[in-house]
Amino acid sequence: MELKIIYWAVLLVTFLGIYLLGSRTDFKLWVRVMVALLLGAIIGLIFGDLAQSSKWIGDLFVRFIRMLIVPLIFTSLVAGVVSMGDPKRLGSIGIKTITLYLLTTLFAIIIGLTLGTIFNPGAGIDLSGVIPFETASSSMSVSDRLFGIVPTNPISSLADGEVLPIIFFSILLGIGIILGGEKTKTLGDVFSSAAEAVLKIAHLVMQLAPYGVLSLIAWVSGTMGLAALQNLFVLTVILYAGCLFHMIFVYGGLIRLVAGLPLGKFFKGIIDAQAVAYSTSSSSATLPVTLQCVQENLGVNKTVASSVLPLGATINMDGTALYLGIVALFSAQIFGVELSFADYFLIAMTATLTSIGTAGIPSASLFLLATVLSVIGITDAQTALIVGFVLPFDRILDMARTVVNITGDATVSVLVAKSEGEIDETKFRNESVI
Ligand code: ASP
């Protein structure tokens, strides 16, 4: 009991310190979020399971940002399309976006497979003491997903927060408003002022980020701690290294060499979104923050940001693909499955499709592992063992892959905006606004 009081006292003093850091000095939000991340990890390690008692603060923060997802996508996408005034350009944005999403995912899976082959993370692991954990053996098929993009009832899609149908309907509504000319101009104005209002709310909610991030990280490090790293040491190190490599070389290369923009500014501009992704392990929950960072710090125009990012949060999961590749090899090594070149190819294809079908929520891909593992002959019972082994520590792996997932979305939005002339480079090169 006393320890709990001490824990809460430490937590509240830390919150106060972070608050004062923001109000008394001109430290930017991202600095406070980073400080919170670090302090949260330390507090969690010191107080262990007690950190569970403050997790609700993090959960509340996540609820706040989730609240904004649907209004943000709907209003800013309609307003964005209307402001573009030319439906044809949307087609070109769409093609570029999907091509880049697939291309970067392919790179991610190649990195995952290479690291998994070189470092043998499954070597010497004995699963005999593991309690199997059954999961669904198939993700939503790609054809179902494609069909589902057209909503039968847009209002119920909005109510259920189905992102792809909302994107589809918003684009069409935007086009309808453009085609309506003078008659529908007022409706266009309503959407653009609604989008402004929702963005303002997002700005306010982000002020809570340091406290939410701190509570969530304290919970992760307190309940999983260093033990997690020991048990899955090689897998964790490889995954983190792969994620870093992918972000620095693939995204970095694209931003620096293809878009010709400064890399430091890019990463600094999205650091808030990365911190939120790291602490929430959910690209969907991070979406409002990603949208805000990309528009306000990186100068990506509303149309591009609001069409590319929500789509990315749903279908572009490079961190997930990289992870699925590593775990496939990890499992093959544990169960002694010999892999041919064709198997590698099959893993790459299935992991790419599975990552498209993975929802942007915590641990989503762990539950779709069976889809990838079945192509190399790993049985459902064996998969259940792997999931049982990884599950307790999956959060730590999930945090890294989610950061990559949202960084990939931001990268593609910058590239598409650059090629469409829809980026304000002065904003990109200037100091971050949030
Ligand atoms: N948590 C990840 C995300 O939201 C998905 C995954 O489990 O890989 O992006």
Boltz pocket constraint, residues with backbone or C-beta under 6 A from the ligand:
constraints:
  - pocket:
      binder: B
      contacts: [[A, 281], [A, 282], [A, 283], [A, 284], [A, 313], [A, 317], [A, 319], [A, 320], [A, 358], [A, 359], [A, 360], [A, 361], [A, 362], [A, 363], [A, 364], [A, 365], [A, 366], [A, 398], [A, 401], [A, 402], [A, 405]]
      max_distance: 6.0
